[in-house]
């Protein structure tokens, strides 16, 4: 028969293991997008004026939930056909493919904004 001390330790260990499992599962899918974006556009990633993070594709100013995408995030989702793509080559190809699409700035594409050292997505959520 298990003593209370042993049972308490077992319950604590199982709880910690479960918490780590849940947290690791929720974080794993999206970092590929930011990492591939940084490798595809290293000059923008190194810029001190622009912070390359989730806000590249998501509106995080007005909305604490990152499920709302800006216009760049919507274009990337449409190009990939999914939000859970893990193949870095497919993500990089999609980033290059949407460079020629119109941005929120009149007369400029996403690629134009990136070459100017600006984030391609607008601040307002599109999705």
Buried (B, 14 or more C-beta within 10 A) or exposed (E): EEEEEEEEEEEEEEEEEEEEEEEEEEEEEBEBBBBBBBEBBEEBBEBEEBEBEBBBBBBBEEEEEBEBBBBBBBBBBEBBEEBEBEEBEBBBBBBEEBBEBEBBBEEBBBBBBBBEEBBBBBEEBBE
